[in-house]
Amino acid sequence: MAFKHLLTFVLAITATSFVKAVPASKRVRCPDGKNTVSNEACCALFPVLEDIQTNLFENQCGEEFHESLRLTFHDAIGFSPKLGGGGADGSIVTFSDVETAFHANNGIDDIVDLQKKFIPKYNISAGDFIQFAGAVGLTNCPGAPRIQFFMGRPPAKAASPDLLVPEPFDSVTKILARFKDAGFNPDEVVALLASHSVAASDTIVPGLRGVPFDSTPGVFDTQFFIETMLKGTMFPGGVGGNQGEAAAPIAGEIRISSDEDLARDPRTACEWQTFATDQNKMANAFADAMLKLSLLGQDKKKMIDCSEVIPQAKTLAPKPFFPANLTIKDLQQTCKTPFPKLPSNPSVTSVAPVPTS
């Protein structure tokens, strides 16, 4: 049976009833002759995986992945029990003419347009594609966790309401309230921000693209949490004053105001500090929070667990550090728990932009 007919058949079943999983002891060989899975429907994802790794991400933890990870969040957080929104349903692609015009989605139209070229090639919903692409692309970043992926999101029925995506200039109180409305506690908010370990900004500083949030944007490590706690002294481009921007500790790095505030607020500072030097805790908490995010607005019981299709990222033995000429004395620490001693890395005096396509 052709892939598209197979997936159409399976998704039609999941729309009305729970799909009976193939027993764990029994594996199904996919039509490609290379892969085996627990549920035959997951076979349809391997061609998608190969295509996006080669032709979207180029097997790199680069710009297209950074933007795809941002897209997973901006699509999913469009959910509120009070205000509406379908959550992780692909509405940001399906109704892109509406949602890309939202202020919080500034610049996201580029990755929306890129992903639109891939989605029609496969019998997969926009919501599934967005979350699958984010989970796959993350594995190109050494140190990243393997995020579980569930397939079966129905097509979006309407655009998300505006003002559901937090902005860089929002207060901590406003951010925590928005996330609480969507079902997340403060610790989970901090965990989701581990995404900034492999993030770069294209829009905050006019004329600058690919500006990293930490000194190791190609690696999923704890440096973002360390460097956000340091006193900021400079701005990329040499001039500050941009909405939502705060001073950063090294040249070429960007810091957004909400990250700076969350790193220092009593409600989130201690959790933030634990991530600064605990790679395993950060990675595991991020994986859990991302799975929860990817299921916003969805009925997990009607979905198929295709997590086994997601590759494993390269392992990482991180060695946390302070950038050159900075020490523990440069920390702006709110949490009373002592901060561990870290070496200063003399080679890290600045960070280059992430190359853009």
Solvent accessible surface area in square Angstrom, and as a share of the most:
residue,aa,sasa,rsa
1,M,163,0.73
2,A,54,0.42
3,F,68,0.29
4,K,119,0.50
5,H,103,0.46
6,L,17,0.08
7,L,4,0.02
8,T,73,0.43
9,F,119,0.49
10,V,16,0.09
11,L,38,0.19
12,A,61,0.47
13,I,64,0.32
14,T,5,0.03
15,A,70,0.54
16,T,115,0.67
17,S,54,0.35
18,F,130,0.54
19,V,25,0.15
20,K,185,0.78
21,A,74,0.57
22,V,37,0.22
23,P,87,0.55
24,A,95,0.74
25,S,109,0.70
26,K,124,0.53
27,R,114,0.42
28,V,29,0.17
29,R,154,0.56
30,C,4,0.03
31,P,85,0.54
32,D,57,0.30
33,G,44,0.43
34,K,137,0.58
35,N,35,0.18
36,T,47,0.27
37,V,0,0.00
38,S,33,0.21
39,N,18,0.09
40,E,75,0.34
41,A,0,0.00
42,C,0,0.00
43,C,1,0.00
44,A,10,0.08
45,L,1,0.00
46,F,21,0.09
47,P,40,0.25
48,V,1,0.01
49,L,23,0.11
50,E,84,0.38
51,D,16,0.08
52,I,0,0.00
53,Q,25,0.11
54,T,78,0.46
55,N,97,0.50
56,L,7,0.04
57,F,7,0.03
58,E,113,0.51
59,N,95,0.49
60,Q,108,0.48
61,C,19,0.12
62,G,16,0.15
63,E,9,0.04
64,E,30,0.14
65,F,1,0.00
66,H,8,0.04
67,E,16,0.07
68,S,0,0.00
69,L,7,0.04
70,R,67,0.24
71,L,0,0.00
72,T,1,0.00
73,F,45,0.19
74,H,16,0.07
75,D,1,0.01
76,A,0,0.00
77,I,0,0.00
78,G,1,0.01
79,F,44,0.18
80,S,3,0.02
81,P,98,0.62
82,K,169,0.72
83,L,120,0.60
84,G,32,0.31
85,G,29,0.28
86,G,28,0.27
87,G,1,0.01
88,A,0,0.00
89,D,11,0.06
90,G,0,0.00
91,S,1,0.01
92,I,0,0.00
93,V,11,0.06
94,T,72,0.42
95,F,58,0.24
96,S,14,0.09
97,D,119,0.62
98,V,66,0.38
99,E,3,0.01
100,T,33,0.19
101,A,83,0.64
102,F,27,0.11
103,H,116,0.52
104,A,14,0.11
105,N,1,0.01
106,N,82,0.42
107,G,24,0.23
108,I,0,0.00
109,D,62,0.32
110,D,70,0.36
111,I,2,0.01
112,V,1,0.00
113,D,75,0.39
114,L,58,0.29
115,Q,0,0.00
116,K,79,0.33
117,K,140,0.59
118,F,19,0.08
119,I,20,0.10
120,P,109,0.68
121,K,119,0.50
122,Y,50,0.19
123,N,57,0.29
124,I,15,0.08
125,S,16,0.10
126,A,15,0.11
127,G,0,0.00
128,D,0,0.00
129,F,0,0.00
130,I,0,0.00
131,Q,7,0.03
132,F,0,0.00
133,A,0,0.00
134,G,0,0.00
135,A,5,0.04
136,V,0,0.00
137,G,0,0.00
138,L,0,0.00
139,T,11,0.06
140,N,30,0.15
141,C,0,0.00
142,P,36,0.22
143,G,12,0.12
144,A,12,0.09
145,P,18,0.11
146,R,89,0.33
147,I,6,0.03
148,Q,80,0.36
149,F,4,0.02
150,F,16,0.07
151,M,0,0.00
152,G,15,0.14
153,R,3,0.01
154,P,79,0.50
155,P,102,0.64
156,A,14,0.11
157,K,187,0.79
158,A,61,0.47
159,A,31,0.24
160,S,9,0.06
161,P,46,0.29
162,D,66,0.34
163,L,157,0.78
164,L,3,0.01
165,V,15,0.09
166,P,26,0.17
167,E,29,0.13
168,P,36,0.23
169,F,85,0.36
170,D,14,0.07
171,S,61,0.39
172,V,10,0.06
173,T,82,0.48
174,K,122,0.52
175,I,8,0.04
176,L,20,0.10
177,A,59,0.46
178,R,27,0.10
179,F,11,0.04
180,K,158,0.67
181,D,31,0.16
182,A,5,0.04
183,G,42,0.41
184,F,5,0.02
185,N,77,0.40
186,P,52,0.33
187,D,68,0.35
188,E,39,0.18
189,V,2,0.01
190,V,0,0.00
191,A,3,0.02
192,L,12,0.06
193,L,28,0.14
194,A,0,0.00
195,S,23,0.15
196,H,32,0.14
197,S,0,0.00
198,V,1,0.00
199,A,18,0.14
200,A,11,0.09
201,S,11,0.07
202,D,26,0.13
203,T,50,0.29
204,I,30,0.15
205,V,12,0.07
206,P,104,0.66
207,G,82,0.79
208,L,62,0.31
209,R,115,0.42
210,G,0,0.00
211,V,8,0.04
212,P,0,0.00
213,F,18,0.08
214,D,1,0.00
215,S,18,0.12
216,T,31,0.18
217,P,21,0.13
218,G,31,0.30
219,V,39,0.23
220,F,0,0.00
221,D,12,0.06
222,T,2,0.01
223,Q,4,0.02
224,F,3,0.01
225,F,0,0.00
226,I,0,0.00
227,E,1,0.00
228,T,4,0.02
229,M,4,0.02
230,L,0,0.00
231,K,113,0.48
232,G,18,0.17
233,T,91,0.53
234,M,74,0.33
235,F,62,0.26
236,P,6,0.04
237,G,64,0.62
238,G,63,0.60
239,V,112,0.64
240,G,24,0.23
241,G,81,0.78
242,N,33,0.17
243,Q,121,0.54
244,G,7,0.07
245,E,17,0.08
246,A,12,0.09
247,A,22,0.17
248,A,0,0.00
249,P,7,0.04
250,I,7,0.04
251,A,44,0.34
252,G,26,0.25
253,E,3,0.01
254,I,1,0.00
255,R,7,0.03
256,I,12,0.06
257,S,29,0.19
258,S,7,0.04
259,D,2,0.01
260,E,42,0.19
261,D,61,0.32
262,L,3,0.01
263,A,1,0.01
264,R,44,0.16
265,D,22,0.11
266,P,111,0.70
267,R,121,0.44
268,T,1,0.01
269,A,3,0.02
270,C,62,0.37
271,E,31,0.14
272,W,0,0.00
273,Q,10,0.04
274,T,57,0.33
275,F,0,0.00
276,A,0,0.00
277,T,49,0.29
278,D,59,0.31
279,Q,23,0.10
280,N,111,0.57
281,K,74,0.31
282,M,0,0.00
283,A,11,0.09
284,N,94,0.48
285,A,27,0.21
286,F,0,0.00
287,A,17,0.13
288,D,101,0.52
289,A,2,0.01
290,M,11,0.05
291,L,28,0.14
292,K,78,0.33
293,L,0,0.00
294,S,7,0.04
295,L,27,0.13
296,L,16,0.08
297,G,45,0.43
298,Q,35,0.16
299,D,68,0.35
300,K,97,0.41
301,K,155,0.65
302,K,87,0.37
303,M,14,0.06
304,I,7,0.03
305,D,68,0.35
306,C,0,0.00
307,S,17,0.11
308,E,58,0.26
309,V,4,0.03
310,I,0,0.00
311,P,44,0.28
312,Q,126,0.56
313,A,16,0.12
314,K,156,0.66
315,T,133,0.77
316,L,58,0.29
317,A,87,0.67
318,P,41,0.26
319,K,173,0.73
320,P,30,0.19
321,F,25,0.11
322,F,2,0.01
323,P,0,0.00
324,A,11,0.09
325,N,141,0.72
326,L,32,0.16
327,T,62,0.36
328,I,73,0.37
329,K,186,0.79
330,D,45,0.23
331,L,21,0.10
332,Q,73,0.33
333,Q,70,0.31
334,T,58,0.34
335,C,11,0.06
336,K,198,0.84
337,T,79,0.46
338,P,116,0.73
339,F,15,0.06
340,P,61,0.39
341,K,194,0.82
342,L,33,0.17
343,P,88,0.56
344,S,45,0.29
345,N,45,0.23
346,P,112,0.70
347,S,92,0.59
348,V,22,0.12
349,T,83,0.48
350,S,64,0.41
351,V,17,0.10
352,A,74,0.57
353,P,87,0.55
354,V,12,0.07
355,P,116,0.73
356,T,57,0.33
357,S,125,0.81
